[in-house]
Amino acid sequence: AKLWLNGEAVKAMTPELLTQSDPSGDVRAWLRQIAQLVGV
């Protein structure tokens, strides 16, 4: 299941779908924090 999520599901995710599934913005906040930690 993880392999599928990291491949196919991520390819299909759009900003609009992310907003629908995470209206509070937690996922975007996590991704921003991860990007800062790895220096991206």
C-alpha contacts under 8 A as a table, 3 or more apart, distances in Angstrom:
res1	aa1	res2	aa2	distance
1	A	4	W	5.18
1	A	5	L	6.19
2	K	5	L	5.03
2	K	6	N	6.06
3	L	6	N	5.18
3	L	7	G	6.22
4	W	7	G	5.13
4	W	8	E	5.56
4	W	9	A	6.65
5	L	8	E	5.98
5	L	9	A	4.87
5	L	10	V	6.31
6	N	9	A	6.58
6	N	10	V	5.88
7	G	10	V	5.68
7	G	11	K	6.41
8	E	11	K	5.24
8	E	12	A	6.60
9	A	12	A	5.29
9	A	13	M	6.45
10	V	13	M	5.20
13	M	17	L	6.06
13	M	18	L	6.59
14	T	17	L	5.16
14	T	18	L	6.17
15	P	18	L	5.05
15	P	19	T	6.20
16	E	19	T	5.15
16	E	20	Q	6.31
17	L	20	Q	5.01
17	L	21	S	6.11
18	L	21	S	5.17
18	L	22	D	5.73
18	L	23	P	7.74
19	T	22	D	5.11
19	T	23	P	4.99
19	T	24	S	7.99
19	T	25	G	7.10
20	Q	23	P	5.68
22	D	25	G	5.56
22	D	26	D	6.63
22	D	27	V	6.77
23	P	26	D	7.99
25	G	28	R	5.37
25	G	29	A	6.23
26	D	29	A	5.08
26	D	30	W	6.19
27	V	30	W	5.06
27	V	31	L	6.15
28	R	31	L	5.06
28	R	32	R	6.12
29	A	32	R	5.13
29	A	33	Q	6.18
30	W	33	Q	5.10
30	W	34	I	6.11
31	L	34	I	5.07
31	L	35	A	6.07
32	R	35	A	5.08
32	R	36	Q	6.27
33	Q	36	Q	5.13
33	Q	37	L	6.27
34	I	37	L	5.06
34	I	38	V	6.29
35	A	38	V	5.32
35	A	39	G	5.94
35	A	40	V	4.99
36	Q	39	G	4.99
36	Q	40	V	6.02
37	L	40	V	7.84
